């Protein structure tokens, strides 16, 4: 699946595919935490105890994400009392918790996230510091907002005792992270990408060992990668060999070293990349302060980390000296602070340091989300050794999110409200702007939940003129619970938008009455709901969607109504953000990803060579056996003249009628035992007879027209399977699942006792198979698919077997509706069994149920850490939109990959400029005509005002007028009011809610050249 289906752009990083695996997650099912060596990674996760010290917003964000991921346990320490300003970012605290210990108040709510992860808290007295005596038994220790002195004390101990250590802090629009995973940390898979694999056509027997791959796809390997081999014929020393380091020679060739002593290569073979562990040497914090290694988050701020490295140390020094932090926007404190920082780094940027001093007491939700999401992923790396950890200091800031009119010191003083952490950064005036903003959120899934949480902490729409509209047509499913953290098991079956809106209103009661939930999807069919009046009532749109079509539609609506749009998406550890600003940037739809490469149908049908091909085949068989036949039967019984109307122009009349006859007459089961017999015969047909037929048409010794063996390269010669339920559990699994699904079609009660199936299946008399001659196999994608010729009399004989629909009034079959998340419905069981049986036919390594479910169910990898970080980046851009920034350089599109890790930012792409005559325009421009003019007025206006001749006018799919139209029709249409013209041509009334019509025109200039112009809006 293209990354664009989850995120705004498929960034230059390689596509990311992950396995969905069963782990300790709160949905008791599947957590999309990707892994190549996933068993090792998850075993380490499941025995890892994590200690988080400091339970303000940052600590809570980290705890939330690691609990959702499924570590063994989480322990919290923060005995300090809850204060009102903690509510700026701590989303699991409430006003009634003020005065309680932070850990005591937050622990029960965090524990609700995942019943499989115990959440505990350590007792302590307010003001009592955490000590090394409390560390024993933890694999990872995370300090949030701790002083430098405390960080050094704890890290000295953890570094010496093999405990993974992370220190993190946020100060207004600034954040910092430090990692120390010990002197020798083993990372088992630095990238998290699936191992590359490919077929080979030759291996040279010499000192270089040149391997040549099929020229259909590039091998994708890099110098220094390691590979091993399987299925090599002749040079069998390579099969299962120790990983060999490669040297890339070309896109289809690589060297593996000396093969001169090996046997001669004959044919075949598959290479598979081997992920080699990487040893990373971390320095202690004490060592690293003197010679830091920086992880760059924004290459446009390449010099910023050195300044902030000194700045964050200076914060601790200032607090130790004055027993407080620098006051918001206080020049005197800032000057003192800068002096302290300059002693550490004389070249530090004074402007940045001053702003850090101004914001030292600040605490804002978007930065907490960015740093908290990042740190949580680092915790998981420390636990699992999966993905490359950050080395070793990270500093992040978003100073560009500050309003153009900076707040004064007076405006930044605390007011005793829950927003004081944000007021310290932005001031009271800007806080009022945030409170009176009106935003439309499309989608209430993983990104939507995180977005609403951030907005509630920011106080978005809490003012008298503020409003949040959130829409999502989906209901909450069990599989949502591992990352959509606003939902609980008690919410299953309820609408996402309703539950999410209620949950964030509970987090911040100021939102009550300000957040409105809808279930209507966005699309042409709901434009009466999300109409011009609705869009005029909002200041912007935020997408939290999971498909391109809906994204493009919302993009079009935002372009039309001139509304800013915030786009974001995730794919496993990868995430993107995009900002769309009217008259400034391109729109989401301005650029498109290349289409995804599809597997040729002939490969899936006859020549699979990878487990993905057999899974795709079995998913199709699921529809062909349990969905389409039942639908065809129901259509025959319910639609008048179904056969005449639907089969008249079909080239597969006989096949379709046979299907209806089989499911309605010939093979209609009356008992479940008959369903088992049917399933046994299906096994014979799919995995024995069809393979024997294929080998009859294309024997294993067949050669191509050039004399080469046909069964070579990607074409693997299959073997038929002999049914054996005693030694082959997959055989019986197919019978059990197929029989139960067939029984469901007919409303019969199913069975799961294996002994029943074995007894009946063994007793089935299987007809002897006789191959057919003259059957042509589709070898290439462009080859025609051979259909059996249909004799009219044969077809009529079949039709005569069908009972009249009138004799079966009310009788219907039950088409199976594919549902991947119900483990009791046999859907994934059937697809897994069928796929693995076909894999056995073709000697392909089978896949487990979880991998099959991920591929067949098109499960998109999604993890809470990436979602948290991406929504934080989006909200940092939202500040800019609220402030009304209008320059391209004010905004940033973001690209992240937490596995590597990688951060990248760029300016949005400017809207492309077009020109007609001497006029420049972009996609944001349009011509507007009021009062429903006639077509002649529009045509004349173009000629008089722009010296352009209109040659064609269209609206939607209707061509309303053209210069080559017959004179009579032209004279008839030109004087018509535009709305009447549209109704006249389309034969449909203009919808009652429509206040405008969008029109496209083709025009020519005075030289007779076609020119492009903006679209037209006709107000009716």
HUKAZI-V911223 format. One record per run of one state. SS is the DSSP state (h for helix, s for strand, l for the rest). FROM is the first residue (numbers start at 0). LEN is the number of residues. If there is no record, write none. Layout:
BEGIN
SS	FROM	LEN
SS	FROM	LEN
END
This chain:
BEGIN
l	0	2
h	2	3
l	5	15
s	20	2
l	22	7
s	29	2
l	31	6
h	37	9
l	46	2
s	48	5
l	53	3
h	56	13
l	69	3
s	72	5
l	77	3
s	80	2
l	82	1
h	83	5
l	88	6
h	94	3
s	97	1
l	98	2
s	100	1
h	101	10
l	111	6
s	117	4
l	121	10
h	131	3
l	134	5
s	139	5
l	144	3
h	147	14
l	161	2
s	163	8
l	171	2
s	173	7
l	180	4
s	184	3
l	187	1
s	188	1
l	189	7
s	196	7
l	203	6
s	209	4
l	213	12
s	225	5
l	230	2
s	232	1
l	233	2
h	235	3
s	238	1
l	239	4
s	243	2
l	245	1
s	246	4
l	250	2
s	252	3
l	255	11
s	266	1
l	267	2
s	269	5
l	274	3
s	277	3
l	280	4
h	284	6
l	290	3
s	293	2
l	295	3
h	298	3
l	301	2
h	303	19
l	322	8
h	330	14
l	344	5
h	349	9
l	358	6
h	364	20
l	384	1
s	385	1
l	386	6
s	392	5
l	397	1
h	398	3
l	401	8
h	409	3
l	412	7
h	419	16
l	435	2
s	437	5
l	442	3
h	445	13
l	458	8
s	466	5
l	471	3
s	474	1
l	475	2
h	477	5
l	482	6
h	488	3
l	491	3
s	494	1
h	495	12
l	507	1
h	508	3
l	511	3
s	514	4
l	518	5
h	523	3
l	526	5
h	531	5
l	536	3
s	539	4
l	543	4
h	547	14
l	561	2
s	563	9
l	572	1
s	573	7
l	580	4
s	584	1
l	585	2
h	587	3
l	590	10
h	600	6
l	606	4
h	610	16
l	626	1
h	627	11
l	638	3
h	641	6
l	647	5
h	652	14
l	666	5
h	671	26
l	697	5
s	702	1
l	703	5
s	708	1
l	709	19
h	728	17
l	745	8
h	753	10
l	763	28
h	791	10
l	801	3
h	804	4
l	808	18
h	826	15
l	841	7
h	848	8
l	856	5
s	861	1
l	862	1
h	863	20
l	883	4
h	887	3
l	890	2
s	892	5
l	897	4
s	901	5
l	906	3
s	909	1
l	910	3
s	913	3
l	916	2
s	918	3
l	921	4
s	925	4
l	929	4
s	933	1
h	934	12
l	946	2
s	948	7
l	955	2
s	957	5
l	962	4
h	966	8
l	974	2
s	976	1
h	977	9
l	986	9
s	995	9
l	1004	5
s	1009	2
l	1011	3
s	1014	5
l	1019	1
END
